[in-house]
Amino acid sequence: MKKIALITLVSLFLSCNSSAQKKETKAKASFPVTKTEAEWKAELTEEQYYVLRESGTERPFSSPLNKNYKKGVYHCAACDTPLFKSEHKFDSGTGWPSFDRVIEGNVAFGTDTKIGYTRDEEHCATCGGHLGHVFNDGPKATTGKRHCINGDALKFVPAED
């Protein structure tokens, strides 16, 4: 009787393991710009390193780029790749810089399951730096996408007059 109870208990525990609990292991992709973690730490601020290299998220409403509406281009703060144009920026009210489209070919996409459900993650296609996530709740008049990007992942380059 004890064996049956033990087998039933073990089976119950094993059946409770969902895919959301499994740690995703993805092979490191190779990017045109690659550096050691020590090199990235030496070049980036602590906040930039946290966001770009550790896939962190800055506090909402903390980035000065959130309310920046000057004309120009938003580049990757790590490798200077142009990622987003100012004419595609909009105020989403979320507290992070938001864009309705990317500069094609410069942003790569992946899957993020770290918080228990699947989200579409965005990376710089040149250095692999984590930028943020893309959602389907953007302006319907354009693409319907909201690229929710950490300001610490960006460097703004103003347009020349």
N, C-alpha and C positions, 0 to 999 in steps of 0.2 A: 504493500500500500504506500509506503514511504517513497519507493522508487517512482511510482505513478505520479504522486504529488510533486516530486522533484522535477520530473520530466515535464509535467504540465506547467510548472512555475517557470522553468527555463525557457520553454517554448513561448510563454506569454511575454517574458522580457525581451526575447529576440524579435518577436513580431511587432514590438512597439518602436523599433528603430526605423524612423522615416528618412527619406532622402534629404529632408531639410536639416537633419542632424549630422549628416555625413559631411566631413570637411572636403571641400572641393580641392583637388590637386590638379593643377594645370601646368603643363610644361611651360617653361619660360620661352616666350617667343623671341626671335632675334629681330632686332631693329637696326636701322642704318647707324644710329648713334647709340653706342653702348659704352658704359663706364662702370667702374667698380662702385660699390656702395660708399666706400671711403671718398672716391672722387666726387660723387654726387653730394655727399655731406659737406665737402669742402666748398662746393660751388653754390649750393642752395641755402637759403635761410632755413631755420628750424621748421617754420610753418610750411614752407614750400616742400621741404623734404618729406614732412608728414603727409601732405596731400599727394604729391607727385610720385613718391617712391613707396609709401606705405599704404596707399589708397585711403587716406584719411579724409575727413570732411571738416571744413572750417565752420565756425559758428555762423548761423544765419545773420545777415545784416552787418557783418564785421568787415566786409571788403569795401574799400573805397570805389572799386570798379562796379559795384552793384548799381550805383546811381550815376555812373559815367555815361553821358550821351554825346560825347564829342565824336567827330568823324575820324575814323581810323580803322586799324586792324588789331585784333587781339591775337597775340602770339603765345606759343608755349613758353613758360617762364624758364624751362630747363634747357631747351635747344633752339629757341627762337623761330620755330616753324609757325607760319601764319595759319590760324585755326578758324577764326570767326571774323566776319565783317561787321562794322558798327551798324550798318543799315539793317542788319538782321537781328539786332538786339531789341528786347522789349522788357517792360517791367512786369514780371510775373507775380510780384507780391510775395514771393517765397523767401526773399532775403539773399538770393544768390544771383549772379549775372546769368541771364537767360537769353537764348538765341533760338530762332526758329529753323535755322539750317547751319551747316558746317561748310567750310571750304573743302570741296570734294577732293578726296585722296589724302587729306592731311589728318583725318581723324579715323581711328580704328575702333571697332566695337567688339565687346565681349559680354560675358554673362557674370553677374555678381549675385551670389546667394548667401552672403555673409549675415544678413539680418533675418533669415528664415523664409524669405520668398525671393523669387527671381526678379532681378532688375537688369536693364540694358546699360552696361557700363561703357564709358568713353575713355579712350586713351589717345595720346599723341601718336600718330603713325610713324613718326621719326625716331622718338626716344622711348616710347612705351609709357610715358608718364601718365598717371591717373588724372583725368580731368573732372569727371563727374558722371552724371547719368542722363539718359534721354527718356522722356515720358511722352505719352500720346495725349496730353492735355494742353497743347500749345494753341496759338491763334488758328482758328478754323479757316480764316480768310487766306492763310498762306499754306504752310505745310501740315499744320495740326500737331507739330512736334514742339516739345520744350526741352532744349538742351540745357540742363541745370548744371552750371559749371562753377567750380571753386575759383574764387578770385585769386587765391594764392597760386593757382596753376597757370595764371595768365600774366602777360606783360602787354600793356597797351602801347601801341605805336600810332601816334596821331598822324592824320593825313597832312600832307604838305599843301599849303595854300596855293 
